[in-house]
Amino acid sequence: MNFIFVFIFTLAFAQDKKKQTGEDTVDVNAEDERAILMKEWDEHMVGFVPSDMVTFELPARGEEIFFENIDIIPSKIRGAWFITSKESKDVEFSILDPNMKIVFEKKKKPEAIFYFNAEQVGMYTFKFKNTKVIQKHTVTFALNCGNSTDEVLQSEHLTPLESQLVEIQKSIKDFQVDNQFAQLRQESHYRTVADSNRNVFIFSSLESLGVIAVSAWQAYYIKRLLDNRRVL
């Protein structure tokens, strides 16, 4: 459960159409997706520590492709990704094996987790596609390839001291990943707030210019009426 909040935070309560009373209703589908994602994480992503993590800009109608070479089989491939844009489901994600066959695919999702065993040696492709015509997205992608040492090293192989050291090492890694995702979340929130403030400033400036222009035109029009009345 240590990392569930990291990949779930973009799944906020979605707002449906407002009722006549003015109260908002919660989108049941969003709640279902959250429950499914949490269940998947508990079952398949316990102890996940990314070996690679990157945040990148995905331009409108653009693609971003990552490659990972697998030379030992079977190898477990696990990872997750999420976008910072709220209520946006315009990203398509797919994983292709060395034969360019799709082994995992998600469409119109703001985030996802993936997990499977690589059964072929070769280059695996991770493809992101933004289907939005205008809006770009900021995507955070975390990946881990290879079998965990926990699956090879059993508790009976360790002395009590070694077991404690392994637990400490695992806790430190968990803490490090938590901090990395928290920092990414804070930076994304800051960019969102900055963009909102800039949009509000631009709109307020245009509105002020409009008010000034209308006021100037009214003053000019009234002045012309008074001048015409004096001539008569």
Residue frames relative to the residue before (quaternion, step in Angstrom):
aa qw qx qy qz dx dy dz
M 1.0000 0.0000 0.0000 0.0000 0.00 0.00 0.00
N 0.4572 0.7292 -0.4396 0.2569 3.60 1.24 -0.21
F 0.8075 0.3045 -0.1337 0.4871 3.54 0.96 -0.84
I 0.3729 0.7522 -0.4917 0.2310 3.59 1.22 0.04
F 0.6723 0.5257 -0.3161 0.4145 3.56 0.86 -0.94
V 0.5755 0.6166 -0.3804 0.3793 3.57 1.12 -0.56
F 0.7908 0.3180 -0.1567 0.4990 3.52 0.84 -0.98
I 0.6403 0.5220 -0.3301 0.4567 3.55 1.27 -0.08
F 0.5295 0.6917 -0.4126 0.2662 3.57 1.15 -0.52
T 0.6376 0.5179 -0.3472 0.4524 3.58 1.16 -0.47
L 0.6124 0.5000 -0.3582 0.4967 3.59 1.30 -0.17
A 0.0454 0.7989 -0.5944 0.0804 3.59 0.14 1.26
F 0.6548 -0.4675 0.3858 0.4515 3.53 -1.30 0.04
A 0.2842 -0.7623 0.5622 0.1486 3.58 -0.69 1.13
Q 0.3424 -0.7433 0.5435 0.1869 3.52 -1.10 0.78
D 0.2821 -0.7429 0.5883 0.1496 3.55 -0.96 0.96
K 0.7325 -0.3702 0.2970 0.4880 3.57 -1.27 -0.21
K 0.4896 -0.6768 0.4675 0.2893 3.54 -1.00 0.79
K 0.4419 -0.6735 0.5281 0.2687 3.50 -1.09 0.79
Q 0.6755 -0.4873 0.3523 0.4268 3.55 -1.28 0.21
T 0.6335 0.5320 -0.3376 0.4491 3.61 1.14 -0.52
G 0.5363 -0.6445 0.3925 0.3780 3.59 1.27 -0.22
E 0.5557 0.6048 -0.4007 0.4060 3.62 1.26 -0.05
D 0.3879 -0.7109 0.5413 0.2263 3.57 -1.14 0.79
T 0.2620 -0.7529 0.5822 0.1597 3.56 -1.11 0.68
V 0.4686 -0.6860 0.4870 0.2697 3.58 -1.11 0.67
D 0.4475 -0.6876 0.5068 0.2646 3.54 -0.93 0.93
V 0.3894 -0.7490 0.4916 0.2138 3.54 -0.56 1.20
N 0.6114 0.5721 -0.3547 0.4160 3.57 1.03 -0.73
A 0.6329 0.5281 -0.3310 0.4595 3.60 1.00 -0.77
E 0.6441 0.5109 -0.3172 0.4728 3.57 1.03 -0.78
D 0.6418 0.5183 -0.3235 0.4634 3.58 0.99 -0.79
E 0.6508 0.5107 -0.3173 0.4637 3.58 0.95 -0.86
R 0.6354 0.5273 -0.3309 0.4568 3.57 0.98 -0.81
A 0.6669 0.5056 -0.3045 0.4549 3.59 0.89 -0.92
I 0.6549 0.5097 -0.3123 0.4624 3.58 0.98 -0.85
L 0.6648 0.5075 -0.3047 0.4556 3.58 0.94 -0.89
M 0.6469 0.5128 -0.3143 0.4688 3.58 0.99 -0.81
K 0.6484 0.5128 -0.3175 0.4645 3.58 0.99 -0.80
E 0.6455 0.5153 -0.3165 0.4665 3.58 0.97 -0.85
W 0.6465 0.5222 -0.3224 0.4532 3.57 0.96 -0.86
D 0.6633 0.5092 -0.3075 0.4540 3.59 0.89 -0.90
E 0.7233 0.4602 -0.2491 0.4505 3.57 0.99 -0.81
H 0.8416 0.2397 -0.0684 0.4792 3.59 0.89 -0.88
M 0.7653 0.3964 -0.1977 0.4670 3.63 1.12 -0.42
V 0.3237 0.7533 -0.5142 0.2516 3.61 1.18 0.37
G 0.8266 0.1789 -0.1571 0.5100 3.58 -0.87 0.98
F 0.3604 0.7523 -0.4849 0.2627 3.59 1.23 0.28
V 0.0291 0.7648 -0.6414 0.0526 3.56 -0.85 1.06
P 0.3435 -0.7747 0.4852 0.2154 3.64 -0.40 1.14
S 0.3362 -0.7210 0.5704 0.2042 3.54 -1.00 0.84
D 0.7670 0.1215 -0.0842 0.6244 3.57 1.26 -0.46
M 0.0666 0.7814 -0.6174 0.0622 3.56 -0.99 0.86
V 0.0440 0.8068 -0.5819 0.0917 3.56 -0.78 1.03
T 0.1846 -0.7399 0.6359 0.1188 3.53 -1.23 0.64
F 0.0511 0.8199 -0.5616 0.0988 3.58 -0.72 1.05
E 0.4805 -0.6397 0.5239 0.2924 3.52 -1.35 0.41
L 0.1537 -0.7718 0.6131 0.0698 3.56 -0.89 0.99
P 0.2790 -0.8063 0.4940 0.1673 3.62 -0.17 1.24
A 0.6586 -0.4997 0.3849 0.4104 3.54 -1.28 0.38
R 0.8403 0.0630 -0.1171 0.5255 3.54 -0.96 1.02
G 0.5399 0.6415 -0.3889 0.3818 3.57 1.20 0.42
E 0.2941 -0.7329 0.5885 0.1732 3.54 -1.37 0.23
E 0.0856 -0.7523 0.6500 0.0645 3.53 -1.24 0.57
I 0.0875 -0.8212 0.5638 -0.0105 3.57 -0.73 1.10
F 0.1042 -0.7695 0.6290 0.0384 3.55 -1.02 0.93
F 0.1999 -0.7787 0.5872 0.0940 3.54 -1.17 0.67
E 0.0300 -0.7762 0.6297 0.0039 3.55 -1.12 0.74
N 0.2588 -0.7800 0.5550 0.1290 3.55 -0.72 1.12
I 0.1433 -0.7784 0.6091 0.0511 3.56 -0.83 1.06
D 0.0501 -0.8281 0.5583 -0.0058 3.59 -0.61 1.14
I 0.7123 0.3381 -0.2475 0.5630 3.59 1.29 0.03
I 0.0149 -0.7963 0.6046 -0.0110 3.57 -0.81 0.97
P 0.5505 -0.2324 -0.8014 -0.0261 1.41 -2.08 1.38
S 0.1425 -0.7669 0.6216 0.0711 3.56 -1.16 0.70
K 0.3620 -0.7258 0.5442 0.2143 3.53 -0.96 0.88
I 0.1171 -0.7742 0.6207 0.0413 3.57 -0.88 1.02
R 0.0749 0.7871 -0.6044 0.0978 3.55 -0.69 1.14
G 0.1947 0.7864 -0.5721 0.1279 3.54 -1.14 0.57
A 0.1700 -0.7615 0.6159 0.1088 3.50 -1.36 -0.03
W 0.0372 -0.7780 0.6260 0.0381 3.55 -1.27 0.39
F 0.0080 0.7844 -0.6202 -0.0042 3.54 -1.21 0.47
I 0.3059 -0.7198 0.5896 0.2017 3.56 -1.26 0.47
T 0.4850 -0.7023 0.4540 0.2557 3.55 -1.13 0.70
S 0.5453 0.6194 -0.4085 0.3901 3.60 1.20 -0.31
K 0.3993 -0.7312 0.5025 0.2311 3.55 -0.81 1.00
E 0.8663 0.0826 -0.0774 0.4865 3.51 -1.21 0.76
S 0.5109 0.6215 -0.4358 0.4035 3.57 1.03 0.76
K 0.0140 -0.8026 0.5953 -0.0354 3.56 -0.80 1.03
D 0.3706 0.7604 -0.4438 0.2958 3.54 0.86 1.03
V 0.5782 0.5758 -0.3800 0.4356 3.60 1.20 0.39
E 0.1535 -0.7598 0.6269 0.0779 3.53 -1.00 0.93
F 0.0835 -0.8055 0.5867 -0.0094 3.56 -0.90 0.98
S 0.0650 0.7969 -0.5965 0.0700 3.56 -0.93 0.89
I 0.2114 -0.7410 0.6257 0.1211 3.54 -1.26 0.64
L 0.1140 -0.8014 0.5866 0.0266 3.56 -0.83 1.04
D 0.4151 -0.7049 0.5188 0.2483 3.56 -1.01 0.82
P 0.7397 -0.4106 0.2632 0.4637 3.66 -1.20 0.04
N 0.6778 0.4561 -0.2930 0.4967 3.60 1.19 -0.42
M 0.4774 -0.6984 0.4017 0.3505 3.58 1.36 0.25
K 0.4357 0.6434 -0.4955 0.3882 3.55 1.06 0.80
I 0.4803 -0.6824 0.4722 0.2839 3.56 -0.96 0.90
V 0.1289 -0.7958 0.5895 0.0512 3.57 -0.81 1.07
F 0.7804 0.0463 -0.0397 0.6223 3.58 1.27 -0.30
E 0.0626 0.8038 -0.5866 0.0771 3.57 -1.01 0.82
K 0.0041 0.7606 -0.6490 0.0138 3.53 -1.11 0.83
K 0.0774 -0.7982 0.5972 0.0182 3.56 -0.93 0.94
K 0.8563 0.0789 -0.0896 0.5026 3.52 -1.18 0.83
K 0.4804 0.6152 -0.4700 0.4121 3.55 0.78 1.13
P 0.4136 -0.7128 0.5017 0.2631 3.62 -1.03 0.72
E 0.7891 0.0188 -0.0102 0.6139 3.60 1.28 -0.25
A 0.0240 0.7930 -0.6085 0.0188 3.55 -1.25 0.35
I 0.2128 -0.7127 0.6421 0.1857 3.51 -1.35 0.33
F 0.0940 -0.7976 0.5944 0.0413 3.57 -1.11 0.62
Y 0.0367 0.7803 -0.6199 0.0744 3.54 -1.16 0.69
F 0.2630 0.7376 -0.5935 0.1858 3.57 -0.91 0.93
N 0.4538 -0.6618 0.5261 0.2817 3.56 -1.30 0.34
A 0.3412 -0.7328 0.5555 0.1949 3.55 -0.75 1.08
E 0.1582 -0.8197 0.5490 0.0400 3.55 -0.62 1.17
Q 0.7241 0.3630 -0.2306 0.5392 3.60 1.28 -0.05
V 0.4101 -0.6738 0.5566 0.2606 3.53 -1.13 0.71
G 0.5297 0.6250 -0.4573 0.3459 3.56 -0.98 0.83
M 0.6877 -0.4851 0.3739 0.3900 3.51 -1.39 -0.25
Y 0.1633 -0.7666 0.6169 0.0719 3.54 -0.85 1.08
T 0.2593 -0.7860 0.5536 0.0923 3.54 -0.99 0.95
F 0.1211 -0.7678 0.6278 0.0412 3.54 -0.97 0.99
K 0.0392 -0.8465 0.5287 -0.0488 3.57 -0.35 1.27
F 0.1208 -0.7582 0.6389 0.0481 3.55 -0.99 1.00
K 0.0179 -0.7927 0.6093 -0.0088 3.58 -1.01 0.84
N 0.2465 -0.7569 0.5929 0.1216 3.55 -0.90 1.03
T 0.2156 -0.8062 0.5415 0.1017 3.58 -0.53 1.17
K 0.4701 0.6702 -0.4475 0.3599 3.59 1.26 -0.01
V 0.4545 -0.7091 0.4722 0.2602 3.58 -0.96 0.87
I 0.8064 0.2400 -0.1018 0.5308 3.59 0.96 -0.83
Q 0.7478 0.4536 -0.2331 0.4250 3.57 0.75 -1.07
K 0.2766 -0.7298 0.6005 0.1740 3.55 -1.05 0.83
H 0.2759 -0.7563 0.5733 0.1523 3.56 -1.27 0.37
T 0.2873 -0.6982 0.6226 0.2057 3.52 -1.29 0.51
V 0.0913 -0.8232 0.5602 -0.0170 3.55 -0.56 1.22
T 0.1607 -0.7453 0.6394 0.0993 3.55 -1.07 0.84
F 0.0725 -0.8151 0.5734 -0.0407 3.55 -0.70 1.18
A 0.0412 -0.7911 0.6099 -0.0204 3.57 -0.79 1.10
L 0.0146 -0.8197 0.5688 -0.0659 3.56 -0.88 0.99
N 0.0069 0.7633 -0.6459 -0.0077 3.52 -1.20 0.70
C 0.0460 -0.7955 0.6041 -0.0117 3.56 -0.78 1.07
G 0.6585 0.4759 -0.3740 0.4473 3.56 -0.88 0.93
N 0.5498 -0.6223 0.4539 0.3231 3.52 -1.24 0.45
S 0.4903 -0.6700 0.4814 0.2809 3.53 -1.01 0.87
T 0.5381 -0.6192 0.4624 0.3365 3.55 -1.11 0.68
D 0.5621 0.6077 -0.3892 0.4040 3.59 1.17 -0.46
E 0.6583 0.5104 -0.3147 0.4551 3.58 1.15 -0.60
V 0.6994 0.4434 -0.2609 0.4962 3.59 1.20 -0.49
L 0.7417 0.3756 -0.1933 0.5210 3.54 0.96 -0.95
Q 0.1849 -0.8030 0.5620 0.0720 3.56 -0.55 1.18
S 0.6494 -0.5544 0.3624 0.3736 3.54 -1.22 0.55
E 0.6506 0.5313 -0.3311 0.4299 3.62 1.04 -0.69
H 0.6096 0.5555 -0.3525 0.4422 3.58 1.26 -0.24
L 0.7069 0.4673 -0.2387 0.4744 3.57 1.21 -0.32
T 0.4244 -0.6409 0.5693 0.2917 3.52 -1.23 0.56
P 0.6808 -0.4807 0.3337 0.4407 3.64 -1.16 0.32
L 0.6547 0.5080 -0.3225 0.4576 3.60 0.96 -0.80
E 0.6548 0.5017 -0.3121 0.4713 3.57 0.95 -0.84
S 0.6211 0.5399 -0.3388 0.4561 3.57 1.04 -0.74
Q 0.6547 0.5034 -0.3111 0.4703 3.57 0.98 -0.82
L 0.6460 0.5160 -0.3241 0.4598 3.58 1.00 -0.79
V 0.6369 0.5175 -0.3285 0.4677 3.57 1.02 -0.77
E 0.6501 0.5093 -0.3146 0.4679 3.59 0.99 -0.82
I 0.6430 0.5148 -0.3213 0.4672 3.58 1.02 -0.81
Q 0.6474 0.5163 -0.3182 0.4615 3.57 0.96 -0.87
K 0.6532 0.5094 -0.3112 0.4658 3.57 0.96 -0.84
S 0.6509 0.5132 -0.3178 0.4604 3.59 0.98 -0.83
I 0.6403 0.5212 -0.3257 0.4607 3.58 1.01 -0.80
K 0.6510 0.5043 -0.3174 0.4702 3.59 0.96 -0.83
D 0.6387 0.5224 -0.3247 0.4622 3.57 0.98 -0.83
F 0.6593 0.5094 -0.3034 0.4624 3.56 0.96 -0.89
Q 0.6445 0.5267 -0.3198 0.4526 3.58 1.00 -0.83
V 0.6711 0.4838 -0.3010 0.4743 3.59 0.90 -0.89
D 0.6091 0.5517 -0.3466 0.4523 3.58 1.03 -0.78
N 0.6798 0.4900 -0.2912 0.4615 3.56 0.89 -0.94
Q 0.6376 0.5333 -0.3342 0.4443 3.59 0.98 -0.79
F 0.6960 0.4558 -0.2804 0.4788 3.56 0.87 -0.90
A 0.6225 0.5324 -0.3479 0.4561 3.59 1.04 -0.70
Q 0.6474 0.5103 -0.3160 0.4697 3.58 1.02 -0.79
L 0.6419 0.5131 -0.3218 0.4703 3.58 0.99 -0.82
R 0.6437 0.5210 -0.3175 0.4619 3.55 1.00 -0.83
Q 0.6620 0.5024 -0.3100 0.4618 3.58 0.95 -0.85
E 0.6585 0.5010 -0.3126 0.4665 3.58 0.94 -0.84
S 0.6453 0.5135 -0.3219 0.4651 3.59 0.98 -0.79
H 0.6463 0.5117 -0.3182 0.4682 3.57 0.99 -0.82
Y 0.6378 0.5279 -0.3286 0.4545 3.58 1.00 -0.80
R 0.6600 0.4985 -0.3132 0.4667 3.59 0.96 -0.86
T 0.6360 0.5292 -0.3314 0.4534 3.58 1.01 -0.76
V 0.6618 0.4958 -0.3003 0.4754 3.58 0.95 -0.90
A 0.6493 0.5186 -0.3206 0.4545 3.59 0.97 -0.84
D 0.6496 0.5044 -0.3162 0.4729 3.59 0.97 -0.81
S 0.6497 0.5135 -0.3190 0.4610 3.59 0.97 -0.81
N 0.6552 0.5063 -0.3119 0.4660 3.58 0.95 -0.86
R 0.6477 0.5144 -0.3256 0.4581 3.58 0.99 -0.78
N 0.6552 0.5062 -0.3120 0.4659 3.57 0.98 -0.82
V 0.6407 0.5147 -0.3216 0.4703 3.58 1.02 -0.81
F 0.6468 0.5207 -0.3213 0.4554 3.59 0.99 -0.84
I 0.6590 0.5022 -0.3138 0.4637 3.59 0.92 -0.88
F 0.6666 0.4974 -0.3062 0.4631 3.58 0.90 -0.90
S 0.6559 0.5070 -0.3147 0.4623 3.60 0.96 -0.85
S 0.6416 0.5216 -0.3251 0.4588 3.58 1.01 -0.80
L 0.6620 0.4912 -0.3080 0.4750 3.58 0.92 -0.87
E 0.6437 0.5200 -0.3223 0.4597 3.56 0.99 -0.80
S 0.6530 0.5088 -0.3122 0.4661 3.59 0.99 -0.84
L 0.6461 0.5103 -0.3211 0.4680 3.57 0.97 -0.83
G 0.6354 0.5288 -0.3266 0.4582 3.57 1.04 -0.75
V 0.6541 0.5048 -0.3107 0.4699 3.58 0.95 -0.87
I 0.6508 0.5105 -0.3175 0.4638 3.59 0.97 -0.86
A 0.6604 0.5106 -0.3128 0.4532 3.58 0.94 -0.88
V 0.6616 0.4944 -0.3088 0.4717 3.60 0.93 -0.86
S 0.6499 0.5150 -0.3190 0.4590 3.59 0.97 -0.84
A 0.6562 0.5053 -0.3150 0.4635 3.58 0.96 -0.85
W 0.6561 0.5018 -0.3181 0.4654 3.57 0.97 -0.81
Q 0.6395 0.5168 -0.3290 0.4645 3.62 0.98 -0.74
A 0.6508 0.5074 -0.3211 0.4646 3.58 0.96 -0.84
Y 0.6542 0.5061 -0.3096 0.4690 3.56 0.99 -0.86
Y 0.6582 0.5142 -0.3120 0.4528 3.59 0.95 -0.86
I 0.6579 0.4943 -0.3109 0.4756 3.60 0.94 -0.85
K 0.6334 0.5317 -0.3319 0.4537 3.58 1.00 -0.80
R 0.6473 0.5086 -0.3204 0.4687 3.60 0.98 -0.79
L 0.6298 0.5271 -0.3384 0.4593 3.60 0.99 -0.76
L 0.6717 0.4875 -0.2986 0.4712 3.58 0.94 -0.87
D 0.6442 0.5147 -0.3287 0.4605 3.61 0.99 -0.78
N 0.6529 0.5069 -0.3133 0.4676 3.62 0.96 -0.81
R 0.6420 0.5203 -0.3256 0.4595 3.57 1.01 -0.76
R 0.6362 0.5203 -0.3340 0.4615 3.61 1.04 -0.71
V 0.6363 0.5295 -0.3358 0.4494 3.58 1.01 -0.79
L 0.6578 0.4974 -0.3118 0.4720 3.58 0.97 -0.83
